[in-house]
Amino acid sequence: MNDRHRTCIYCEQDSSQVPLIRFVFKEEEAWICPQHLPILIHKPAKLAGKLPGAEDLSGAAGHDQE
């Protein structure tokens, strides 16, 4: 993922369009915009196919995975 441009992993907007937050998962750098940060926190399985290994993540306690 390091070779990808800095874009939100969910909506693919770049930093000229939205603010981006950097995070590291499985030793890989990724970016997400504030609008989609709740998906990473509460329903990370929705990032399957966009973030390798996301399908194995569980959301914050008390939130169902859809």
N, C-alpha and C positions, 0 to 999 in steps of 0.2 A: 504493500500500500504506500510505501514511501515514494514511489515514482509517480503517484497520482498528484494532480494539482490540489491545492487547498480548496476543497469544496465540501459542502455538507454531504455526509454519506446517505442521507435520506432524500433530500430534495435537489441535491447537486448544484445549488447556488454557490457562487464563490464570494470571496471577501469584498468584492466591489459591489455586491448586491445585499449582503447581510453580514452581521458580525459572526465570526466563527470561534468556536471553543475547541481547543486541541485536547485530545486524550490519547492514551496509549493502551492497547489491548493486545495481549499475546505478543508483546515486543514490537508491535506495529503502531505507527502513528496514524491517527485518523482525526477528522474534523466533523463537528456537528453544529448547526445553528441553534440559537436559543429557542426558537419555535419548536424544534424537534428534540431538544434535550429531554423533555418528559417521556418520549418514546424510549430513549436509552435507559432511563431510570425505571419506568414502570412496565414497559412492554418490549423489552429488548429483542424478543423473538421476531418482532416485526422487521427487524434489521437483517433477518436471514437472507442470504444472497448478496447483501451489501457489505456486511461485516463478517468475515470468516469466523465461525464459532458462535455467532449470536444466537443460533437456535438452541444452544445448550445453556444459555443464561436464563436466570429466573429474575422476574421483576421484583420491585420493592415489596415487602411484606404487605399482605392485604389486598393486592392487586391481581386480578385474574389475567392470565395470558389468553389473548384471543387469536 
